[in-house]
């Protein structure tokens, strides 16, 4: 949570309320102004709670902060998680190339982190991002999740805000 701001949200069950982080909004993007880089506070106590698999990796889900569309899933290791938080941009571990991969360095489709979360077990990450460029998928689609079981339709366009 930044600047002590919180927004109450209701729990899915049990009637309990939780404080959800509210991040300082970045300036609205324009054709002349790239999105602002906003590093996320790195606390060793948080990082120690992350549970990596046998290969030292943890899945990272990336979601558009404006549309709430799930953009992609990729893998992070301890180094790329720290880099992502410190740099305010998503940085992943490429399992196929066995190297660090900063989203958008070659494609221009960069992701600027607006908030970062880890789940109750510490074995999955969620990043809310401002997506720059045409989208997150290497195919050129806005999201990697454009195919539906039982359907031939594919939705590759960016949805509107929620």
C-alpha positions as a Markdown table, in Angstrom:
| # | Residue | x | y | z |
|---|---|---|---|---|
| 1 | Unk | 0.0 | 0.0 | 0.0 |
| 2 | Unk | 1.4 | 3.4 | -0.9 |
| 3 | Unk | 1.0 | 6.6 | 1.1 |
| 4 | Unk | -1.2 | 4.8 | 3.6 |
| 5 | Unk | -4.2 | 4.9 | 1.2 |
| 6 | Unk | -6.7 | 2.1 | 1.3 |
| 7 | Unk | -10.0 | 1.2 | -0.2 |
| 8 | Unk | -12.3 | -1.2 | 1.4 |
| 9 | Unk | -13.5 | -4.2 | -0.6 |
| 10 | Unk | -15.7 | -6.9 | 0.5 |
| 11 | Unk | -14.6 | -10.5 | 0.9 |
| 12 | Unk | -16.1 | -13.2 | -1.3 |
| 13 | Unk | -17.4 | -14.9 | 1.8 |
| 14 | Unk | -17.6 | -14.4 | 5.5 |
| 15 | Unk | -18.6 | -10.8 | 5.2 |
| 16 | Unk | -15.1 | -9.6 | 6.2 |
| 17 | Unk | -13.6 | -6.5 | 4.6 |
| 18 | Unk | -10.1 | -6.2 | 3.2 |
| 19 | Unk | -8.0 | -3.2 | 2.5 |
| 20 | Unk | -7.0 | -3.2 | -1.2 |
| 21 | Unk | -4.1 | -1.0 | -2.3 |
| 22 | Unk | -4.7 | 2.1 | -4.2 |
| 23 | Unk | -1.8 | 3.2 | -6.3 |
| 24 | Unk | -1.1 | 6.8 | -7.3 |
| 25 | Unk | -2.4 | 7.0 | -10.8 |
| 26 | Unk | 0.1 | 7.7 | -13.6 |
| 27 | Unk | -0.5 | 10.6 | -16.0 |
| 28 | Unk | -2.9 | 9.7 | -18.8 |
| 29 | Unk | -0.9 | 8.4 | -21.7 |
| 30 | Unk | -0.7 | 10.6 | -24.8 |
| 31 | Unk | 1.1 | 10.1 | -28.1 |
| 32 | Unk | 3.9 | 12.4 | -26.9 |
| 33 | Unk | 4.2 | 11.1 | -23.3 |
| 34 | Unk | 5.2 | 7.6 | -22.5 |
| 35 | Unk | 3.7 | 6.1 | -19.3 |
| 36 | Unk | 5.5 | 7.0 | -16.1 |
| 37 | Unk | 7.8 | 4.5 | -14.4 |
| 38 | Unk | 6.7 | 4.0 | -10.8 |
| 39 | Unk | 8.9 | 1.6 | -8.8 |
| 40 | Unk | 7.2 | -0.5 | -6.1 |
| 41 | Unk | 8.5 | -0.6 | -2.6 |
| 42 | Unk | 10.8 | -3.6 | -2.1 |
| 43 | Unk | 10.6 | -5.2 | 1.3 |
| 44 | Unk | 12.7 | -8.2 | 2.1 |
| 45 | Unk | 9.9 | -9.4 | 4.5 |
| 46 | Unk | 7.6 | -9.6 | 1.5 |
| 47 | Unk | 10.1 | -11.3 | -0.8 |
| 48 | Unk | 10.9 | -13.9 | 1.8 |
| 49 | Unk | 7.2 | -15.1 | 1.6 |
| 50 | Unk | 7.4 | -16.0 | -2.1 |
| 51 | Unk | 7.6 | -19.7 | -2.7 |
| 52 | Unk | 9.4 | -20.7 | -5.8 |
| 53 | Unk | 9.1 | -24.1 | -7.6 |
| 54 | Unk | 11.9 | -26.6 | -8.0 |
| 55 | Unk | 13.4 | -24.6 | -10.8 |
| 56 | Unk | 13.4 | -21.4 | -8.7 |
| 57 | Unk | 10.4 | -19.9 | -10.6 |
| 58 | Unk | 7.0 | -18.5 | -9.7 |
| 59 | Unk | 4.1 | -17.8 | -12.1 |
| 60 | Unk | 3.3 | -14.1 | -12.6 |
| 61 | Unk | -0.1 | -13.0 | -13.9 |
| 62 | Unk | -0.2 | -9.7 | -15.6 |
| 63 | Unk | -3.5 | -7.7 | -15.7 |
| 64 | Unk | -4.4 | -4.4 | -17.4 |
| 65 | Unk | -5.0 | -1.8 | -14.6 |
| 66 | Unk | -7.6 | 0.0 | -16.8 |
| 67 | Unk | -9.5 | -2.7 | -18.5 |
| 68 | Unk | -8.9 | -5.5 | -15.9 |
| 69 | Unk | -8.2 | -7.9 | -18.8 |
| 70 | Unk | -5.7 | -10.7 | -18.0 |
| 71 | Unk | -2.9 | -10.0 | -20.4 |
| 72 | Unk | -0.4 | -12.8 | -19.9 |
| 73 | Unk | 1.3 | -15.3 | -17.6 |
| 74 | Unk | 5.1 | -15.6 | -17.5 |
| 75 | Unk | 7.7 | -16.8 | -15.0 |
| 76 | Unk | 9.8 | -14.8 | -12.6 |
| 77 | Unk | 12.7 | -15.9 | -10.4 |
| 78 | Unk | 13.9 | -14.0 | -7.3 |
| 79 | Unk | 16.2 | -11.7 | -9.5 |
| 80 | Unk | 13.5 | -10.7 | -12.0 |
| 81 | Unk | 10.9 | -10.2 | -9.3 |
| 82 | Unk | 13.2 | -7.7 | -7.5 |
| 83 | Unk | 14.1 | -6.1 | -10.8 |
| 84 | Unk | 10.4 | -5.7 | -11.7 |
| 85 | Unk | 9.6 | -4.0 | -8.4 |
| 86 | Unk | 12.7 | -1.8 | -8.4 |
| 87 | Unk | 12.4 | -0.7 | -12.1 |
| 88 | Unk | 8.6 | -0.4 | -12.2 |
| 89 | Unk | 8.4 | -2.5 | -15.3 |
| 90 | Unk | 7.8 | -6.2 | -15.8 |
| 91 | Unk | 10.9 | -8.4 | -16.1 |
| 92 | Unk | 10.6 | -12.1 | -16.5 |
| 93 | Unk | 12.7 | -15.3 | -16.8 |
| 94 | Unk | 12.5 | -16.9 | -20.2 |
| 95 | Unk | 12.5 | -20.6 | -19.7 |
| 96 | Unk | 13.1 | -21.3 | -23.4 |
| 97 | Unk | 16.1 | -18.9 | -23.7 |
| 98 | Unk | 17.3 | -19.3 | -20.1 |
| 99 | Unk | 17.7 | -15.5 | -19.8 |
| 100 | Unk | 16.2 | -12.4 | -18.3 |
| 101 | Unk | 13.5 | -10.9 | -20.4 |
| 102 | Unk | 12.2 | -7.3 | -19.9 |
| 103 | Unk | 8.8 | -7.1 | -21.5 |
| 104 | Unk | 8.8 | -4.7 | -24.4 |
| 105 | Unk | 12.5 | -4.1 | -24.8 |
| 106 | Unk | 12.4 | -5.4 | -28.4 |
| 107 | Unk | 8.7 | -5.1 | -29.3 |
| 108 | Unk | 8.0 | -1.7 | -27.7 |
| 109 | Unk | 5.0 | -3.2 | -25.9 |
| 110 | Unk | 6.2 | -2.3 | -22.4 |
| 111 | Unk | 4.3 | -2.9 | -19.2 |
| 112 | Unk | 4.5 | -0.3 | -16.4 |
| 113 | Unk | 3.6 | -1.7 | -13.0 |
| 114 | Unk | 0.9 | 0.1 | -11.1 |
| 115 | Unk | 0.6 | -2.4 | -8.3 |
| 116 | Unk | 2.1 | -5.8 | -7.4 |
| 117 | Unk | 0.6 | -8.6 | -5.3 |
| 118 | Unk | 1.3 | -12.1 | -4.1 |
| 119 | Unk | -1.3 | -14.7 | -3.2 |
| 120 | Unk | -2.2 | -16.2 | 0.1 |
| 121 | Unk | 0.3 | -19.1 | -0.4 |
| 122 | Unk | 3.1 | -16.9 | -1.8 |
| 123 | Unk | 3.3 | -19.1 | -4.9 |
| 124 | Unk | 1.7 | -16.8 | -7.5 |
| 125 | Unk | 2.2 | -13.2 | -8.4 |
| 126 | Unk | -0.2 | -10.6 | -9.8 |
| 127 | Unk | 0.9 | -7.4 | -11.5 |
| 128 | Unk | -1.6 | -4.6 | -12.5 |
| 129 | Unk | 0.1 | -2.7 | -15.4 |
| 130 | Unk | -0.4 | 0.0 | -17.8 |
| 131 | Unk | 0.2 | -1.7 | -21.1 |
| 132 | Unk | 2.0 | 0.3 | -23.8 |
| 133 | Unk | 1.9 | -0.5 | -27.5 |
| 134 | Unk | -0.4 | -2.9 | -29.3 |
| 135 | Unk | -0.6 | -5.5 | -26.5 |
| 136 | Unk | 1.0 | -8.1 | -24.4 |
| 137 | Unk | 1.0 | -11.2 | -26.6 |
| 138 | Unk | 4.0 | -12.1 | -28.9 |
| 139 | Unk | 1.4 | -12.9 | -31.6 |
| 140 | Unk | 0.5 | -9.2 | -31.8 |
| 141 | Unk | -2.8 | -9.6 | -29.9 |
| 142 | Unk | -3.7 | -7.4 | -26.9 |
| 143 | Unk | -3.9 | -10.4 | -24.6 |
| 144 | Unk | -2.5 | -13.9 | -24.7 |
| 145 | Unk | -6.0 | -15.1 | -23.7 |
| 146 | Unk | -7.8 | -14.7 | -27.0 |
| 147 | Unk | -8.8 | -18.3 | -27.6 |
| 148 | Unk | -11.8 | -20.0 | -26.1 |
| 149 | Unk | -12.5 | -23.7 | -25.7 |
| 150 | Unk | -15.4 | -24.8 | -27.8 |
| 151 | Unk | -15.3 | -21.7 | -30.1 |
| 152 | Unk | -13.5 | -20.7 | -33.3 |
| 153 | Unk | -13.9 | -17.0 | -32.5 |
| 154 | Unk | -10.8 | -15.2 | -31.4 |
| 155 | Unk | -10.9 | -11.8 | -29.7 |
| 156 | Unk | -7.6 | -10.0 | -30.2 |
| 157 | Unk | -8.7 | -6.4 | -29.7 |
| 158 | Unk | -8.2 | -4.3 | -26.6 |
| 159 | Unk | -11.5 | -4.1 | -24.6 |
| 160 | Unk | -12.8 | -0.8 | -23.2 |
| 161 | Unk | -12.4 | 0.2 | -19.6 |
| 162 | Unk | -14.4 | -1.5 | -16.9 |
